[in-house]
Every structure is written in C-alpha cells, then in structure tokens.
Amino acid sequence: MENFIVSTDRDRLDVQMIHQFLSERSYWAKGRSLETVRRSITNSLCFGVYDASGKQLGFARVATDYAIFGWLMDVFILEDYRDKGLGKLLIKEVTKHPALKNLKRIGLGTADAHGLYRQYGFTELSKPQNMMELL
C-alpha cells in the first residue's frame, strides 16, 4: 500500500470525478446533481484515495458533529482499482482519523459491503427498532 495515500485535503479532491461516479455509476446516488455533491463535500469530512501520481482513485465522506455521531457515506473505489486493498486502506484511515476516534457511534448504510465494514468493527444495528427515517 506504499504507492497509495489517503488524504483529507479537500483541495486534492477531483469533484468532477466524484460527481460522475456517484451520479452515473453508484447504486445509491444516481442522478445526484453536481451542486448537491459540492454541498455534501463542503459539509463533510472527506477522504480521497490517491496513487503516487496524485490521481484520485476513491472517496468517502463522514457527516459528523465531531463530538458524538458520524455517518459514513459515498464510499467508493473506481472499478479499475478494486481488489487491490484500497477499500480496506480507506476504511482503516476513516476509522482511525483523530477527529472521529472519540465518537460514540458511526453509522452507515450498505447493500453489498458488510464484510468489508465488519473488519473494522461495524456491526448490524444493536437496536434497529429504535431507528427511524424521514424520506
């Protein structure tokens, strides 16, 4: 993994690539506008995965109050770079980030990556009956 780096430097983010992936190729954000992606980046702690040349290969963001709760969202690695351990690298860096280490809870939603997240301590909801949502 020495040829890859995870950074929270917002200036390094390739917003066009992030928007294109989310709005066209993700199952959870199809059709999301560029303005919405920009606003979500502005209001979140963002993580980019980069190769040695500085090309962004992946992304994740956490919406948080930095005190009690965070919600991990929009996690992806570009298709051509999957199966190289980059998803693991990204989630490891998210979960050990100093601004998030003392949160009481970090939540997330996933349809297909339960195994990845379990490796970093995520579990199914302890009390799903206590959770609600407004759609």
C-alpha contacts under 8 A as a table, 3 or more apart, distances in Angstrom:
res1	aa1	res2	aa2	distance
1	M	4	F	5.51
1	M	5	I	7.88
1	M	85	G	7.73
1	M	86	L	7.91
1	M	89	L	7.83
2	E	5	I	7.44
3	N	51	D	5.99
3	N	52	A	5.41
4	F	49	V	6.90
4	F	50	Y	5.57
4	F	51	D	4.61
4	F	52	A	6.02
5	I	49	V	5.72
5	I	50	Y	5.30
5	I	51	D	6.54
5	I	52	A	7.70
6	V	47	F	6.43
6	V	48	G	5.50
6	V	49	V	4.51
6	V	50	Y	6.33
6	V	89	L	7.72
6	V	90	L	6.55
6	V	93	E	7.02
7	S	47	F	5.55
7	S	48	G	5.38
7	S	49	V	6.64
7	S	50	Y	7.88
8	T	45	L	7.10
8	T	46	C	5.51
8	T	47	F	4.66
8	T	48	G	6.40
9	D	12	R	5.70
9	D	13	L	7.36
9	D	46	C	7.83
9	D	47	F	7.62
9	D	48	G	7.92
10	R	13	L	5.51
10	R	46	C	6.85
12	R	48	G	7.74
13	L	48	G	6.44
13	L	56	Q	7.14
14	D	17	M	5.44
14	D	18	I	6.26
14	D	56	Q	6.63
15	V	18	I	5.01
15	V	19	H	6.02
15	V	37	V	7.80
15	V	38	R	7.20
16	Q	19	H	5.15
16	Q	20	Q	6.07
16	Q	34	L	7.83
17	M	20	Q	5.03
17	M	21	F	6.10
18	I	21	F	5.29
18	I	22	L	6.10
18	I	37	V	7.86
18	I	59	F	7.35
19	H	22	L	5.20
19	H	23	S	5.77
19	H	32	R	7.60
19	H	33	S	7.51
19	H	34	L	5.88
19	H	37	V	6.13
20	Q	23	S	5.40
20	Q	24	E	5.68
20	Q	25	R	7.40
21	F	24	E	5.50
21	F	25	R	5.02
21	F	26	S	6.24
21	F	78	L	7.93
22	L	25	R	5.84
22	L	26	S	4.98
22	L	28	W	7.64
22	L	29	A	5.31
22	L	30	K	6.25
22	L	31	G	7.90
22	L	32	R	6.99
22	L	74	D	7.44
23	S	26	S	6.62
23	S	29	A	5.45
23	S	30	K	4.20
23	S	31	G	4.53
23	S	32	R	4.88
23	S	33	S	7.06
24	E	29	A	7.89
24	E	30	K	5.48
24	E	31	G	6.61
25	R	30	K	6.94
26	S	29	A	5.83
26	S	30	K	6.14
27	Y	30	K	6.27
29	A	32	R	5.52
32	R	36	T	6.54
32	R	37	V	7.01
33	S	36	T	5.18
33	S	37	V	6.36
34	L	37	V	5.06
34	L	38	R	6.14
35	E	38	R	5.07
35	E	39	R	6.15
36	T	39	R	5.07
36	T	40	S	6.05
37	V	40	S	5.11
37	V	41	I	6.20
38	R	41	I	5.18
38	R	42	T	6.21
39	R	42	T	5.03
39	R	43	N	6.28
40	S	43	N	5.27
40	S	44	S	6.17
41	I	44	S	5.31
41	I	45	L	7.41
41	I	46	C	6.55
41	I	61	R	7.37
43	N	63	A	6.96
44	S	61	R	5.98
44	S	62	V	5.48
44	S	63	A	4.68
44	S	64	T	6.97
45	L	61	R	5.52
45	L	62	V	5.17
45	L	63	A	6.45
45	L	64	T	7.62
46	C	59	F	7.37
46	C	60	A	5.91
46	C	61	R	4.25
46	C	62	V	6.43
47	F	59	F	5.60
47	F	60	A	5.19
47	F	61	R	5.97
47	F	90	L	7.61
47	F	94	V	7.40
48	G	56	Q	6.45
48	G	57	L	7.45
48	G	58	G	5.70
48	G	59	F	4.62
48	G	60	A	6.73
48	G	90	L	7.99
49	V	56	Q	5.63
49	V	57	L	5.40
49	V	58	G	4.80
49	V	59	F	6.17
49	V	86	L	7.57
49	V	90	L	6.80
50	Y	53	S	7.65
50	Y	54	G	5.32
50	Y	55	K	5.27
50	Y	56	Q	4.40
50	Y	57	L	5.52
50	Y	58	G	7.23
51	D	54	G	5.33
51	D	55	K	5.53
51	D	56	Q	6.74
51	D	57	L	7.07
52	A	55	K	7.49
56	Q	59	F	7.95
57	L	77	I	5.83
57	L	78	L	5.54
57	L	81	Y	6.90
58	G	75	V	7.51
58	G	76	F	5.39
58	G	77	I	4.07
58	G	78	L	5.90
58	G	86	L	7.88
59	F	74	D	7.06
59	F	75	V	5.56
59	F	76	F	5.50
59	F	77	I	6.62
59	F	90	L	7.90
60	A	72	L	7.18
60	A	73	M	6.12
60	A	74	D	5.34
60	A	75	V	4.19
60	A	76	F	6.61
60	A	90	L	7.68
61	R	72	L	5.87
61	R	73	M	5.41
61	R	74	D	6.26
61	R	75	V	7.00
62	V	70	G	6.03
62	V	71	W	5.32
62	V	72	L	4.48
62	V	73	M	6.08
63	A	70	G	5.47
63	A	71	W	5.26
63	A	72	L	6.72
63	A	73	M	7.79
64	T	67	A	7.79
64	T	68	I	7.94
64	T	69	F	5.74
64	T	70	G	4.07
64	T	71	W	6.40
65	D	68	I	6.50
65	D	69	F	6.12
65	D	70	G	6.73
66	Y	69	F	6.91
66	Y	70	G	7.34
66	Y	99	A	6.32
66	Y	100	L	6.43
66	Y	103	L	6.86
67	A	102	N	7.20
67	A	103	L	5.70
67	A	104	K	7.88
68	I	102	N	7.59
68	I	103	L	4.59
68	I	104	K	5.04
68	I	105	R	6.60
69	F	103	L	5.59
69	F	104	K	6.07
69	F	105	R	5.12
69	F	106	I	5.79
69	F	107	G	7.90
70	G	100	L	7.72
70	G	103	L	7.19
70	G	105	R	6.51
70	G	106	I	4.62
70	G	107	G	6.34
71	W	106	I	5.41
71	W	107	G	4.72
71	W	108	L	5.59
72	L	75	V	7.58
72	L	106	I	6.81
72	L	107	G	6.13
72	L	108	L	5.03
72	L	109	G	7.89
73	M	108	L	6.45
73	M	109	G	7.55
76	F	87	G	7.42
77	I	81	Y	6.56
77	I	82	R	6.17
77	I	86	L	7.07
77	I	87	G	6.45
78	L	81	Y	5.60
78	L	82	R	6.61
79	E	82	R	5.48
81	Y	84	K	6.40
81	Y	86	L	7.57
82	R	85	G	7.24
82	R	86	L	6.86
82	R	87	G	7.54
83	D	86	L	7.39
85	G	88	K	5.30
85	G	89	L	6.24
86	L	89	L	4.87
86	L	90	L	6.02
87	G	90	L	5.08
87	G	91	I	6.22
87	G	116	L	7.83
88	K	91	I	5.28
88	K	92	K	5.97
88	K	116	L	6.98
89	L	92	K	5.18
89	L	93	E	6.24
90	L	93	E	5.26
90	L	94	V	6.25
91	I	94	V	4.96
91	I	95	T	6.08
91	I	117	Y	7.55
91	I	120	Y	7.37
92	K	95	T	5.33
92	K	96	K	6.23
92	K	120	Y	6.92
93	E	96	K	5.31
93	E	97	H	5.93
94	V	97	H	5.36
94	V	100	L	7.72
95	T	100	L	6.89
95	T	101	K	6.75
95	T	120	Y	7.40
96	K	100	L	7.11
96	K	101	K	5.89
97	H	100	L	5.49
97	H	101	K	6.05
98	P	101	K	5.27
98	P	102	N	7.86
99	A	102	N	7.45
100	L	103	L	5.57
103	L	106	I	7.01
110	T	113	A	6.01
110	T	114	H	6.79
111	A	114	H	7.59
113	A	116	L	5.43
113	A	117	Y	6.59
114	H	117	Y	5.33
114	H	118	R	6.06
115	G	118	R	5.22
115	G	119	Q	6.62
116	L	119	Q	5.57
116	L	120	Y	7.41
117	Y	120	Y	5.43
117	Y	121	G	6.80
117	Y	122	F	5.42
117	Y	123	T	7.82
118	R	121	G	5.17
118	R	122	F	4.76
118	R	123	T	6.03
119	Q	122	F	7.34
123	T	126	S	7.74
125	L	128	P	5.23
127	K	130	N	5.58
127	K	131	M	7.34
128	P	131	M	5.34
129	Q	132	M	7.95
